[in-house]
Amino acid sequence: MNNKSQLYAHTNHAFVILISCVATIGGFLFGFDSGVINGTVDGLQSAFDSDSIGTGFNVASMLLGCAAGAFFAGRLADRWGRRTLLLLAASMFIVSAWGSGIAGSSVEFVVYRVIGGLAVGAASVMAPAYISEVAPAQYRGRLTTIQQIAIIFGLFCAFLSNYMLADIAGSSTSEFWLGFQTWRWMFWMELAPASVFLIALLFIPESPRYLVVSGNRERAEAVLTRLYGAEAAKQKAEEIDASLAADHHRPKLGDLLEKPGGKVRTIVWVGIGLAAFQQLVGINVVFYYGAVLWQAVGFSEADALLINVISGAVSIAACIVALSLIDRIGRKPLLWFGSIGMAITLALMAFAFSTATVVNGEVTLSDNMGVVALISANLYVMIFNGSWGPVMWVMLGEMFPNQIRGSGLAVAGLSQWLTNFAITMTFPIFLASIGLVGAYGFYAVSAIISAFFVHKMVHETRGLELEEMEG
């Protein structure tokens, strides 16, 4: 039996999995909150009388909150703790879900969506960080991948909820229960899982690595004992302590710079690159504008919403495949194969749309090209969710050394959400200027570049303890 096996010989696996699953509810809400907007675009245009740019900002406004939420959560988690930030995120999910549905103006809607964005941004970086900091190295990747399954399941539930509500009411703009339009109820559906998340978080412990970093060694050993047993707790606490700065100062943004020299550490640039490329391949165009996209090529609103449900189911299956492979073949191979697969499917989508004709101002595809576009889009989503979707979050949660994990996540998370905002905000502009061919061509080129980035810059983290991460 090797040292790692001995260290984790008495691990309370049920407890590790249970508290990790609680953290992944944040991922579910991340997905639900991101996906619910998909079916409400028509309602927003009708309620707030917005043009294409205004609608684009209403959809993308949450992402500004996500960027701020990811950055400040990463920083504040080093001061207040991972669990505390997740509790704050759960509270903001509740406020946002209620407010987005009750909003009477575009400005009011944007405010509540930004609050939701703060919650999504915080959950996006804190959930994988928390899971990485409590899980044993040998199955850390699989547990953190559950976060992505939860995100996709959240998207799937949002799509399914939108589809069912619109089907029952007749459309997203029809009047529904209590005299409110259906699109408002689409947002209110989130209140139930957000409340469950808030309550469940009260029953999980704080991250032991945060407790060591903040000087609470006794509490850290108590949590580690519950996780790995009394014998391993003291040894692990010592390993965590030894991985910190020599003078044991509290983590700060300045730790991201090399000493001496003052240059940004290479590992930070890798994190920023991984976060940005995950969005530059255009995945959230499908998530946020899926209904609009398929209506643009001839599908009805109901059919478009049903296609989103199918895409969500396919995505969950792909995440399960990633879960089975990530601790077996590693993170880097999954990223590289994902880049190549997405480049091919995006190119096929661009080709399909290049054959489209415009009839009465509406884009239409032939039956054959419509099938090519539909299959390519679903393959693209499947490949993303079997590679970059989960693996990027796994790596961000584990790749940074203990001393800079919070700060590294803050900067990488900021990069991820700002790129997400840029891609989401520019899609309606792309649609009106260079069309779907130009948009998907750009995303395909980004996927090709990401393959070279992975090959050159990314180092494998499979099987390494967090205390072994170098930066």
C-alpha positions in Angstrom: 0.0 0.0 0.0 1.5 3.4 -1.0 1.6 6.5 1.1 -1.5 8.0 -0.4 -3.5 4.8 0.1 -2.4 4.6 3.7 -3.3 8.3 4.2 -6.8 7.7 3.0 -7.3 4.2 4.3 -9.9 5.4 6.9 -11.7 7.9 4.7 -15.4 8.4 5.4 -16.3 8.1 1.8 -20.1 8.6 2.4 -19.5 11.8 4.3 -17.1 13.2 1.6 -19.6 12.4 -1.2 -22.5 13.8 0.8 -20.9 17.2 1.5 -19.6 17.3 -2.1 -23.1 16.8 -3.4 -24.4 19.6 -1.2 -21.8 21.9 -2.8 -22.9 20.8 -6.2 -26.4 22.2 -5.6 -24.7 25.5 -6.3 -23.7 24.1 -9.7 -27.4 23.1 -10.3 -28.5 26.7 -9.5 -25.6 28.0 -11.7 -27.1 26.0 -14.6 -30.7 26.7 -13.8 -30.1 30.5 -13.4 -28.1 30.5 -16.6 -30.5 28.5 -18.7 -33.9 29.9 -17.5 -33.3 33.1 -19.6 -33.3 30.9 -22.7 -37.1 30.6 -22.8 -37.9 34.1 -21.6 -36.4 36.2 -24.4 -39.7 36.8 -26.2 -41.3 37.7 -22.8 -38.6 40.2 -22.1 -38.9 41.8 -25.5 -42.6 42.1 -25.1 -42.6 43.3 -21.5 -39.9 45.8 -21.8 -40.2 46.7 -25.5 -36.5 46.3 -26.1 -34.6 46.1 -29.4 -32.0 43.4 -30.3 -29.1 45.2 -28.5 -31.4 45.9 -25.4 -32.4 42.3 -25.3 -28.8 41.2 -25.6 -28.0 43.3 -22.6 -30.9 42.0 -20.6 -29.7 38.4 -21.3 -26.0 39.2 -20.7 -26.5 41.5 -17.8 -26.3 38.6 -15.3 -22.8 37.9 -16.6 -21.4 41.2 -15.3 -22.6 40.1 -11.9 -21.0 36.7 -12.5 -17.6 38.3 -13.2 -17.8 40.3 -10.1 -19.1 37.4 -8.0 -16.4 35.1 -9.2 -13.6 37.6 -8.5 -14.8 38.8 -5.1 -15.9 35.3 -4.0 -12.4 34.1 -4.7 -10.9 36.9 -2.7 -13.4 36.9 0.2 -13.3 33.1 0.5 -9.7 33.5 1.8 -11.1 35.8 4.5 -14.5 34.4 5.4 -14.3 30.8 4.2 -15.6 28.7 1.3 -18.9 27.6 3.1 -19.7 31.2 4.1 -19.5 32.4 0.5 -21.7 29.5 -0.6 -24.3 30.5 2.0 -24.2 34.1 0.7 -24.6 32.8 -2.9 -27.6 30.7 -1.9 -29.3 33.8 -0.4 -28.7 35.8 -3.5 -30.1 33.0 -5.7 -33.4 33.4 -3.8 -33.5 37.2 -4.1 -32.7 37.1 -7.8 -35.2 34.4 -8.6 -38.0 36.3 -7.0 -37.0 39.7 -8.3 -36.4 38.7 -11.9 -39.9 37.4 -12.1 -41.6 40.4 -10.4 -39.5 43.1 -12.3 -41.6 45.8 -13.8 -38.9 47.5 -15.9 -35.8 46.7 -17.8 -33.6 48.5 -15.2 -35.2 46.6 -12.3 -34.8 43.3 -14.2 -31.1 44.0 -14.8 -30.5 44.7 -11.1 -32.0 41.4 -10.0 -30.2 39.5 -12.8 -26.9 41.1 -11.7 -27.7 39.9 -8.1 -28.2 36.4 -9.6 -25.0 36.8 -11.5 -23.1 37.5 -8.2 -24.6 34.2 -6.9 -23.7 32.2 -10.0 -20.2 33.7 -10.1 -19.6 32.8 -6.5 -21.0 29.3 -6.8 -19.0 28.7 -10.0 -15.6 29.1 -8.3 -16.5 28.1 -4.7 -18.3 24.8 -5.4 -15.3 23.2 -7.3 -12.8 24.7 -4.8 -14.7 23.3 -1.8 -15.0 19.9 -3.4 -11.3 19.8 -4.3 -10.4 20.8 -0.8 -12.3 18.0 0.9 -12.0 15.1 -1.6 -9.1 12.5 -1.7 -6.8 12.9 -4.8 -7.7 9.5 -6.2 -11.3 10.5 -7.0 -11.2 14.3 -6.7 -11.7 14.7 -10.4 -14.8 12.5 -10.5 -16.4 14.4 -7.5 -15.6 17.7 -9.1 -17.0 16.6 -12.4 -20.3 16.0 -10.6 -20.4 19.8 -10.4 -20.6 20.0 -14.2 -23.3 17.3 -14.2 -25.2 19.5 -11.7 -24.7 22.5 -13.9 -26.0 20.7 -17.0 -28.9 19.1 -15.0 -29.8 22.6 -13.8 -29.8 23.8 -17.5 -31.8 20.7 -18.4 -34.4 21.4 -15.6 -34.6 25.0 -16.6 -35.2 24.1 -20.3 -37.7 21.4 -19.3 -39.5 23.8 -16.9 -39.6 26.5 -19.6 -40.9 24.0 -22.1 -43.6 22.6 -19.9 -44.8 26.0 -18.6 -44.9 27.5 -22.1 -46.8 24.3 -23.4 -49.4 24.5 -20.6 -49.9 28.3 -21.0 -49.7 28.4 -24.8 -46.5 30.5 -25.0 -44.0 32.3 -22.8 -45.9 35.5 -23.1 -49.3 34.1 -22.2 -51.0 34.9 -18.9 -50.5 32.1 -16.4 -51.2 31.5 -12.7 -52.4 34.4 -10.6 -52.5 36.6 -13.6 -48.8 36.7 -14.2 -47.2 35.9 -17.6 -45.6 32.6 -18.0 -42.0 33.9 -18.4 -42.2 35.3 -14.9 -43.1 31.9 -13.5 -40.1 30.5 -15.3 -37.9 32.5 -13.0 -39.9 31.7 -9.9 -39.4 27.9 -10.4 -35.8 28.5 -9.1 -37.0 29.4 -5.6 -37.4 25.8 -4.5 -33.9 24.5 -5.2 -32.3 27.8 -4.0 -34.1 27.3 -0.6 -32.9 23.7 -0.4 -29.3 24.8 -1.1 -29.4 27.4 1.7 -30.7 24.9 4.3 -28.4 22.1 3.3 -25.3 24.3 3.5 -25.9 24.8 7.2 -25.1 21.1 7.8 -21.7 20.8 6.0 -18.3 21.8 7.5 -15.9 24.5 6.4 -13.0 23.5 4.1 -10.1 22.2 6.2 -7.6 23.8 3.9 -9.2 27.2 4.4 -9.1 26.6 8.2 -5.4 25.8 8.1 -4.7 28.9 6.0 -6.7 31.1 8.4 -4.8 29.7 11.4 -7.7 27.5 12.8 -5.5 24.4 13.1 -7.7 22.7 15.8 -10.9 23.1 13.8 -9.1 22.0 10.6 -7.9 18.8 12.3 -11.5 18.1 13.6 -12.9 18.4 10.1 -10.0 16.3 8.6 -10.7 13.6 11.3 -14.3 13.4 10.1 -13.1 13.2 6.5 -10.1 10.9 6.7 -9.9 9.5 10.3 -7.8 10.6 13.3 -4.5 9.1 12.1 -4.5 10.9 8.8 -5.8 14.2 10.1 -2.7 15.4 11.8 -0.4 14.4 8.9 -2.6 16.1 6.3 -2.8 19.3 8.4 1.0 19.4 8.6 1.2 18.9 4.8 -1.2 21.7 4.2 0.7 24.0 6.6 4.0 23.1 4.9 2.6 24.1 1.5 1.9 27.7 2.6 4.1 30.7 2.5 7.2 30.5 4.7 6.1 33.5 6.8 2.5 32.1 7.0 0.9 35.4 5.9 -2.7 35.5 4.9 -3.3 34.9 1.1 -3.4 38.1 -1.0 -3.5 39.0 -4.6 0.2 39.9 -4.5 0.9 36.1 -4.1 0.1 35.8 -7.8 3.3 37.5 -8.7 6.7 35.8 -8.8 9.3 36.8 -6.2 11.7 38.2 -7.1 10.8 39.8 -10.4 7.1 40.7 -10.0 5.9 38.9 -13.1 2.5 37.2 -13.0 3.1 33.5 -12.3 2.8 31.2 -15.3 0.1 29.1 -13.6 -2.1 32.2 -13.3 -1.9 32.8 -17.1 -2.8 29.1 -17.7 -5.9 29.5 -15.5 -6.9 32.7 -17.3 -6.4 30.9 -20.7 -8.4 27.9 -19.7 -11.2 30.1 -18.4 -11.3 32.3 -21.5 -11.1 29.5 -24.1 -14.0 27.6 -22.5 -16.2 30.6 -23.5 -14.5 31.6 -26.8 -15.7 28.3 -28.4 -19.3 29.8 -28.1 -20.9 27.3 -25.9 -23.2 29.8 -24.1 -24.6 31.0 -27.4 -26.3 27.6 -27.5 -27.3 27.8 -23.8 -28.6 31.4 -23.8 -29.9 31.8 -27.4 -30.8 28.2 -28.2 -34.5 28.9 -28.7 -33.8 32.0 -30.8 -31.2 30.1 -32.8 -33.5 27.3 -33.8 -36.4 29.6 -34.5 -34.1 31.5 -36.8 -33.8 28.3 -39.0 -37.5 27.5 -39.1 -38.4 25.7 -35.9 -41.4 26.9 -33.9 -40.9 28.2 -30.3 -42.3 24.9 -28.9 -40.0 22.8 -31.1 -37.0 25.0 -30.3 -37.6 24.6 -26.5 -37.9 20.9 -27.0 -34.6 20.8 -28.8 -33.0 22.5 -25.8 -34.4 19.7 -23.6 -32.9 17.1 -25.8 -29.5 19.0 -25.8 -29.6 19.0 -22.0 -30.2 15.3 -21.8 -27.3 14.6 -24.3 -25.1 16.9 -22.2 -25.7 15.0 -19.0 -24.7 11.7 -20.8 -21.5 13.4 -22.0 -20.7 14.5 -18.4 -21.1 11.0 -17.1 -18.6 9.8 -19.8 -16.1 12.5 -18.6 -16.7 11.4 -15.0 -15.7 7.9 -15.8 -12.5 9.0 -17.7 -11.1 12.1 -15.8 -9.3 10.2 -13.1 -8.3 7.4 -15.5 -6.8 9.1 -18.5 -6.4 12.6 -17.0 -7.4 16.1 -17.6 -5.1 17.2 -20.5 -6.2 14.4 -23.0 -9.9 15.3 -22.4 -9.2 19.0 -23.1 -7.2 18.3 -26.2 -9.7 15.9 -27.8 -12.5 18.3 -26.8 -10.8 21.1 -28.7 -10.4 19.1 -31.9 -14.0 17.7 -31.7 -15.5 21.1 -31.1 -13.5 22.6 -34.0 -14.9 20.0 -36.4 -18.5 20.3 -35.3 -18.5 24.1 -35.3 -17.0 24.1 -38.8 -19.9 21.7 -39.9 -22.4 24.1 -38.4 -20.9 27.1 -40.2 -21.0 25.1 -43.4 -24.6 24.2 -42.9 -25.6 27.8 -42.3 -23.6 28.9 -45.3 -26.2 27.2 -47.5 -29.2 28.9 -45.9 -31.5 31.2 -47.8 -33.4 34.2 -46.6 -37.2 34.1 -47.2 -39.3 37.1 -46.0 -36.5 38.1 -43.7 -36.2 34.7 -42.1 -33.3 32.3 -42.4 -34.2 28.8 -43.7 -32.2 25.7 -44.3 -32.9 22.8 -46.6 -34.1 19.6 -44.9 -30.7 18.0 -45.3 -28.7 21.0 -44.0 -31.2 21.4 -41.2 -30.4 17.8 -40.1 -26.6 18.5 -40.4 -27.0 21.7 -38.3 -29.1 19.9 -35.7 -26.7 16.9 -35.4 -23.6 19.0 -35.4 -24.9 21.3 -32.7 -25.9 18.4 -30.4 -22.5 16.7 -31.0 -20.8 20.0 -30.3 -22.7 20.3 -27.0 -21.9 16.7 -26.1 -18.2 17.1 -26.8 -18.0 20.3 -24.8 -19.7 18.6 -21.8 -17.4 15.6 -22.1 -14.3 17.7 -22.0 -14.0 21.5 -21.5 -17.2 21.8 -19.6 -16.3 19.8 -16.5 -12.5 19.7 -16.9 -11.9 23.4 -16.9 -13.7 23.7 -13.5 -11.9 20.7 -12.2 -8.6 22.2 -13.1 -9.3 25.6 -11.7 -10.4 24.1 -8.4 -7.2 22.0 -8.0 -4.4 23.5 -10.1 -3.4 26.4 -7.9 -1.2 25.9 -4.8 -2.9 26.3 -1.5 -1.5 29.8 -0.9 -2.9 31.3 -4.1 -6.0 29.1 -4.7 -8.5 31.8 -3.7 -6.7 34.6 -5.6 -6.0 32.4 -8.6 -9.7 31.4 -8.8 -10.7 35.1 -8.4 -8.6 36.1 -11.5 -9.5 33.0 -13.6 -13.2 33.3 -12.7 -13.2 37.0 -13.7 -11.6 36.0 -17.0 -14.2 33.3 -17.6 -17.2 35.4 -16.9 -16.0 38.5 -18.8 -15.3 36.3 -21.8 -18.7 34.8 -21.4 -20.3 38.3 -21.3 -18.4 39.3 -24.4 -19.4 36.2 -26.4 -23.1 36.5 -25.3 -23.3 40.2 -25.9 -21.8 40.0 -29.4 -23.9 37.1 -30.7 -26.9 39.3 -31.6 -24.5 41.7 -33.3 -22.8 38.8 -35.2 -26.3 37.6 -36.2 -27.2 41.0 -37.7 -23.8 41.6 -39.4 -21.7 38.5 -40.3 -24.5 36.0 -39.7 -24.4 32.5 -38.2 -21.6 31.5 -40.6 -19.3 34.2 -39.4 -20.2 33.6 -35.7 -19.6 29.8 -35.8 -16.5 30.3 -37.9 -15.0 32.5 -35.2 -15.9 29.9 -32.5 -14.3 27.1 -34.6 -11.1 29.0 -35.0 -11.0 29.6 -31.2 -11.4 25.9 -30.7 -8.4 25.2 -32.9 -6.3 27.7 -31.0 -7.3 26.2 -27.7 -5.9 22.8 -28.8 -2.5 24.4 -29.3 -2.8 26.2 -25.9 -3.6 22.9 -24.1 -0.6 21.1 -25.8 1.9 23.9 -24.9 0.7 25.3 -21.6 -1.4 22.9 -19.6 0.2 20.3 -17.3 -1.5 17.2 -16.0 -2.9 17.3 -12.4 -4.4 13.8 -12.2 -3.5 12.0 -8.9 -1.6 14.9 -7.4 -2.4 16.1 -3.9 -3.3 19.7 -3.7 -0.2 20.2 -1.6 1.9 19.0 -4.6 0.6 21.6 -7.0 3.3 23.9 -8.3 2.8 27.5 -9.4 
